[in-house]
Amino acid sequence: RASFIVFFCVALVPGIEAAEDVILEGHAGMVISDSWTIAELESQFELTATGLNGEVRIARITIKESGQSFDDVRVACAGIVLTTRGAACNDATFTATIPGVGRQSMPGTFAWDKPTGNAKIELHNVAIAGSRMNFDILASDSGIEAKYSGSAFKLEGLLQLAGEFTDAVAGYSGSGQTDVSGWFRAPADGPLRVVATADLYAASLANDAG
């Protein structure tokens, strides 16, 4: 279940003296769900007098249906909030190598719901195609769903990025700018599905045949 990430450190919270710093480290060679796999997960949590901080490092996340992978993913969080229902972080930094984009760090939030095992992630100001995009992601046993939005993207850059995930735009080139919003789903039992709405400005689009 998606709950694997969180948070075996819950048991440490009661009874720790405020003056002590407690460090808890963990490692998992492989974590598998119906829709994705994680290879080489390492975590470190530090309980200090001012709160709980943590970092999770993942060598590779692979989406099963598409085969797409994300390498060297790191999530650092200051001020983790633990409750009986799960955990949350409103001050997280995500660092990852994104196919077609490159490696970057971006701010965001993270929340895990213990009863359902669902994880909700928000990513802000992701640098893509000459502009910035925001993502609202839900990861569960049934797959991954995400909403996205942004404005003033370079159309050529978006086509190159889309080519990393689908053959539908193979052979196309473009110019101009576009605002984009939509959603995508990577279910455990079906193909990747992407829906996008675009407002184009001074745009042109052509395939190999012209």
N, C-alpha and C positions, 0 to 999 in steps of 0.2 A: 504493500500500500504506500501511498504518497507520504504517509506519516513517518517513514523511516528516518527522515532528516531530523525530526524533532522528537523530543528534546529530552534525551535521557538524563540531561542535567537537572531536570525538575526535582529529582530526589535530593539534590544537594542544597536546595534553597532553604529548607527549614534547618534551624539549629546552627548556622554558620555565624561566627562572631563577625561583627562589622569591621573589625580591625584587620582581619585576615583576607588575603587574596587567594582564591582557590582556582586552580586551572584544571580543566577536565579535557582530555583529548580522546578522540575516537577514530577508527578506521574501518572501512568496509571495502573489500575487493570488488564486489559486484552487487548491484541492486537492480532487480528486474520487476517491471510492472507489465500490464497487458499492452501498453502503448509506447513505452520507452525503456531504455536501459541506462544505467549509470555505472561507469567503470572508475575504480579507485577514488573513493570518497574519503576525505580526511576532514576532521572538524576539531576546533579548539574553542572552548568557552572559558571565560575568565570572570569570576565573581569577585567584585571589589566592593569597597565601602560605598561607592557611588552608583553601583548597579551591575547588570550583567551584560557583558560584551561578547561577541563571538565572530568566528570566521569559518566558513565552509569552503573547501577546495575540491573540485571535481575534475578529474583528468579528461573525461569525455562523457557527454550526454548524446545518446543516439535515439532519434525518432524511428520506431520500427517500420511504420508503413512507408515512409518516404526514403528511409535510409540516411537522412540528413543528420550530421553530427555537429556538435559545438564543443570545442576543445578548451581545456584549461580555464574552466569557469570558477570564479571566486565570488563569494558573497560575504561582505563584511558588514557587521551591524553594531551600532552603539546604542545601548539602552533597550535591550530585549525585554519585552513584557510577557511574563508567564502567568497564566490563569489555569483553572481546572478544565477549561474548554480548549486550551491550546496555547499558542504563542504568537506574538506580533512584533514587528519592528518598523517604526516609521522613519528611521534614519539609516537606510541601507545603501551600500554601494555595490553595484554589480559590475564585474569585469569579465569579459568573454571575447573570444575570437568568433565573429559572426561571418558565415560564408558570404562572399561577395562584398563585404563591408570592411573587414579587418578587425583588429583588436581595439577595444575601447572600454572605458569605464563610464558608468552612468548612474545617476541617483535613482532611488525608488523606494518602495515599501514592500513588506512581506507579511503575510498572515497565514497561519495554519490552524485549521479547525479539527480538533481531535475527534469528535463524534463521527464526522464524515471522512476524515483523512484528506480533505481537499486543501490545496495550497493556492493562495491568491497572491499574484505578483503584479506590481505596477512599475513600469520603467518609464523614465522621463528623459526627454532631450537626447534620444538616440540619434547619432549623426548618420544620416543616410542621404545619398544623392544630392548633396549640397544644401540640405536643410535638416530639420529635427522632427522626429516622430515620437509619439507617446503610445505605449502599449498597456493594455489591461488584460492580464493572463490568468486563466484558471486551469490548474493541473489536478486531475483526479484519476481514479482507476479506469474510467471510461475513455480517457484521452486528454488532449490539450485543446483549449479554446482561447481565442484572443481577439480583442477589439483593438483597432489602431487608427490613428488620425495624424495629419500634419498638413502643412501648406508650403507652397513655393518650392517643390522638388524639381530637379532636372529630370525631364522625361527619359533622356538617354541613360542616366544612372539608375532609374527605377527599372528599366528594361533589363539592364545588366544584372541587377539584383534578382529580379524575377526569374531570370535564366538559371540561377543557382538552384531553384526549387521546382521548376516545371519546364517541359519542352514546348509549351503552348506558344511561347514568344520567340522560339528559335528562328534566326534569320531576319528578325525585325530590327530596325534602327529608328531612332527618333530624335527630335530636338524640341525645345520649348520648355515650358514649366507647367506644373499641375498641382492642384490640391487633391489630397487623397484621404479617404476614410473607408472603413469596412471591417471585415472580420475574417478569420480563418479558423478551421477546425482540423485537428489531426486525431480522429477517433481510433480506438484500439481495434475496431473491427471493420474499417473501411478506408477509402482513399482520402488523401489530403484535399480539402475543399477551401477555396479562397473566393471571397466576394469583395469587390472594390467599387467605389463610386469616385469618379475623377472629374474635376473641373479643369479644362485645358486652356492654356494661354499661349497664343502664337506658336502652336504646336504643329509638327508634321510627323508622319509615321509612314514607313515603307518596309516592304519585305525584299527578299533577294530578287524577285521578279520586277521590282519597281512599283 
